[in-house]
Amino acid sequence: MRISPDATRRAILLPFAAALISTSVPGAALAGERGTAQTVGLDTGSLIIDPRALNAERGLIWGGRERCDPTDVACTQGGELITAAGELPPPKRPVGYEVTDRLKMSFVVAGEPAGDVVVALWRPAAPTATDAFVRLGRGMLTTGENEEPASLERSTAVRILRNEAVVLGALRKPGGSTLLVAGQTRPQRVPVAPPKYDDDNNLSHDAAGWLSVRRGGGSFEFVLTPRANPALDREWLIIGQVEEGMGLVERLNTLPTNNYDRAPLATVQLRSVTVL
């Protein structure tokens, strides 16, 4: 009588599977006993066992701890639920700097309105950098002829470093122009280049609520400080401060992020920017 290859494989594998099941300790759970899986979806009828869990009280547990909803105000990194520490006061305006510009930034988190942050800027602190930031906020920043202007509108958060920096400014409206580029057979879209500048001042990131941009320019990114962080002084230049909305800054500070580039798990977007 001819035995099929499938029957042969079953005859070999079944004793091995039975041995695995018999050696597991009482209470070891099969994947099928997990009603839900955190990171990897499994068929609830599966009989797969994680071999590493044979001596554990539980069986296969994908994704570690339970994750909370990243859009929930009490959800923070690692899926832990917290009670907000409360709204920190805005920093005191540096002596000698008068407010020259104000912008209202309206935020959306995971598609839901989250509130506004009003920032005050001081042109004497960094004239070129402040002018570029205001023009970007107006949606009128260009650095070349015949360019469509770049805008902060609809830009998103770059990364969130808990209690260190909320980094914003990933443009979704980079503007630019369509040009013929050497080595390319078709015209290419070239976005507006971030302006460079030599502005400098002695202001330090010694409180929550400062707004700063990259020293030397060359980037559209900007920072809102959720806590004092003088380590930012080396690469970031303060040009203003938060006047209203410190509670929202703290909300952004506590959003869960991924472990790759610290981008927030819930999309943080500047739905609109208004120059006041």
N, C-alpha and C positions, 0 to 999 in steps of 0.2 A: 504493500500500500504506500502510495506517495504522500509524503507530509509536506504541506505548503510551507514556504519560508516564513509567513506570518505566524503560523502555528508554532514553528520552532522558536521564533523570537519571544512569543508569549510564554512558552514553556521555560525559557531561560530567565525572563525578567520577573515573572510572578513570584517565585520563591524569594528573590532579592527584595521586592517590594514588601512582601509579608514579613521578612526579617526586619526591615526598617521600622515597620509599624509596631511589631512586637517589642522592639527595644526602646520605644519611646516611653517616657515616664507618664504616669497617670496625669491627666489634665492637659497633656500636650495637644494644642489645637491644630486642626487641619485648616488649610486656607479657606475651605468651604464653610467653616464655622464663623469666619469673619464676615459680618454683615456688610461691612464697607472696607475698602482699602484706601489708604491715604494718597499714595503717590502712584502706585501701579494698580490698575484695575484687574481683578481676577474674577473668573466665573465662580459664582457662589456654589456651584456643584462640583468644583474641582477637588480632586483628592491629592493635589500636589502638597508635599511637605517640604519645608525648608530644612535641609539636613543640619544646618547650624542650630536649629531650634529643638533638636531631639531631646536635649537635656534641660530645656527651659520650661518654665511654667506655662508659657504661651507659645503658640506656634508662630507662623509667619506674620510679622507686623510690618507692613510697608510704610515708610515715611515717618517713623518715629512718633513724636508727640502729636496729639490732636492739634489741628491748625484752626485758628479763629478767623473770622471774616476780615480781610484786610481793609474793608471799607468801614468797619466798626470803629468808633472813636476810642474804644478801650482795647483795641488789638495792637500788639507791638511785636517786635522781632522775636521769633521762636514760638509764636503762637500763644504767648502768655497774655492773659487779661490783666490790665492794670487799671487803677484809678488815676485819672489825670492829676498831676501835681499842682495844677492851678496856673493861671496866666501870670507870666512874669511881667514886670513893668518895662516899658520901653527905656532904652538907655538915655542918659542925659546928653543933650546936644553939646558938642565940644565948644569950649570958650573961643570966641572969635569967628565962628562960622554961622552965617545967617542962611536960612532956608531960601533957595532960589527956585526950586522946582519941586512939585509933588506929583506922584503917580499913584493911582489906585489900581491894584492888580487883583482881578477876580479869579479865584481858583475853583477848579472842578476836580473832584477825586472820584475815580471810577465812574465818571459820567454824571455824578451828582454834585450840585453846587455846594461848595464848602465854606464860602465866605470871602471876605476881602482883606487885603493887606495894603495899607497906605504907607508909602515911603516918602521921606523928605530928603532932598539932595542939596548939597552945598557945592556950587561950581568953583569957588575959590580953593576948595580942597584938592580938586583935580579937574581943571577946566575942560581939557580935551576928552577925558574919559567920561565925565558927566554929560557933556554935550552929545557924545556918541550914544550913551545909554538913553537919554531923553529922546533922541531921534529914532532909536530902535523902538522905544515905547510908543512913539507916535506912528510907527510903521512907515517912516520916511528916511531910513538909513541907506545911503548909497555911497560907494567909494569909487565909482567910475562913471563914465558917460553912458547915457541911454540904458541905464540899468533899471530893472524893476526893484523897488526898495525892499529891504529886509524888515521883518516885524517880529516883535515879541508875542503878538497875538497867536494863540494856539500852541505856543511853545510848551515843552514838557520838562519835568524834573530829570536831571542827569543822574544824580545819585544822592543818597541820604546817609550821612555818617552820624550815627546817633550821638547826640550831645556834642557834636563837633562842627558840622556844617550841613546845611541844606543847599545843595548845588542845583541851580536852575539854569534855563537858557538853551535847551536843545531845540533849535528852531524848526518849525514846520512850515514857515513861510520865509525861506532864505533869500528870496528875490534873485537878482542876477540878470544875466543876458545870455542869449544863444550866440555862440561864436564858432568860427572855424579854428580848430586846434590842430597843431602839427602832429602828423601821424594818424589822424582820424579821418575817415572818409566822409563822415556826416557831421554836421554842426553839433556841438556839445553845449549843454546847459552849464554855465559857470556861475555859481552862487556869489552873492556879495561877499567880499573878503572882509573879515573882522579888522577894524582899524587898529593901528599900533600907535602908541603914544609914550611920552617920557614923563608923564605926571608922577609926582611923589609927594608924600606927606608923612608926618610922624605919628599918625593915629594908629592905635593898637586895638586888636580884637579882644578887648578886656571886659566885654559884657555881652549879654544876649541882645539881639536886635540890630546889629550893624548890617549894612549892605555894602558889599565889596565886589570889585571886578579884578580880573587878572592883571597883575603888574606888567606893564609893557604892552598890554593889549594882545591882539592876535587871537582872541577868543570871544565868543558871545556868552560864555558862562558867567554867572554871577552867584554870589553866596548871601544867604541870610543866616546869621549866627544864632543857634538855639541856646547856646551857652557861651561864656567867656572862653576864648581859645586863641591865646597869643601865638600859637604855632602857625596860625594862618598868615601872620604878618610877613613872612618871607615871600609868599607867592601871591598874596591878595592885597588890594589897595582899597581902603575904605573911602566911599564917596557919599554915604548917606546913612540913614537909619530908619527903622520901622517906627512910625508914629501911632498907628492903629493896627490891631490884628495880631498881637503877640500870642493870643490863644491859638490862632490858626498856625502860626509858626511852630508852636509846640506840638500841635496835631500832626503836622508834616514830619516833625522830628521823630515821632514815635511810630510812624508807619513801618510795617514789615518790609524788608528788602531781601533780594536774592543774595546768595553767597558768592556770586561770580563777580559782578561789578557794582554791587550795592544799590542797584536801581530799585525803586519801590515796586512792590508786587501789584499795587493798585496804581493805575495811570494817574499822574498828577499833571494837570494841564492849566495853563493860564488862558482861560476862555477869552478874556479881554483885558486890555490895559488902557486906562484913561488918564490923560494928563490933566491935572486939576489946575 
